[in-house]
């Protein structure tokens, strides 16, 4: 039985080659076709978790108050990962603070992404005050529904429906955020 199988497989391959070869010869007017690259098996794409598009974020801010991103629905939320040692982060803080204070349709939350203590962070914020809530997040266990920052600052713009509108790696400005809010259907700046 194995002998028949061993003979059948090579004969089948020869027959298949002959059939394919005949087809090519049957259409001599066709332009030459480049050989297709051999596809290597790829792993199946990882399914996107529903929370990735509509992230959840529940934490306690440095002033002891709860912050729940879901409670901000109806507003544009800016979730800003930053660190005290990050120069561009410090430069954007006053603009983020002004947005939070001057625009009723915008709320900002700062997530200090560094290995420090809450007391040290509070002392830092005395010298660099902002009006928006701040929280210290664990660099070894960042919020699950957000990408781990590969650079700072790292900012998310969340729409009034709770969905991610845009991600920014690097510094943002009030103007940039307001233009992106307007482009996504929100109110124009001014």
C-alpha positions, 0 to 999 in steps of 0.5 A: 500500500505504501509503495502505491502511495509513494508512486502515486504522489510523484505521478500526481505532481508530474500530471499537475505540472503538465496541466499547468504547463499546458495552460500557459502554452495555450495562451501565447499572446499573453504578456509574460507574468512574473513569478508570484512570491511564495507566501509565508504563513503569517499568524492570524491578526490579533483581534482588537479589544472593544475597549481599545477604541473606547478606552476606560480609565478609572483612577484616583487623582493626586487630590484624592478625587476619583476620575472616570473617563466614562463620566466625561462623555459629552466632552472632548477629553485629553489624556496626557502621559507626561513626566517631570523630567520631560522638557516638552511635557513641561512646555505643553502643560500651561497650554493644556491647563488653559484649554481645560480652564477656558473651554467648557467642552474640553477636559484634560487629565494628566497621567504622570508616567514615571517612577516617583512618589505622589508626595514628590509629584505634589511638590513638583506641581507646586512649582508647575501648577495646572488646573486639570487633575493629575494622577500617578500611573505605574510605569510597570502596569499602565492603564490597560486600555491605553498603549504603553507610551514609547515616548513622552509626552504621549496624548490621546484625544477622546471624542464626546462619544468616548472613542479615540479620535487621535493619538499624539507622540510628542508635544501638542499645542492648544491650537493643534488640539482645537484644530483636530477637535474641529476637524472631527466635528467639534466646535471651532476654536475661538 
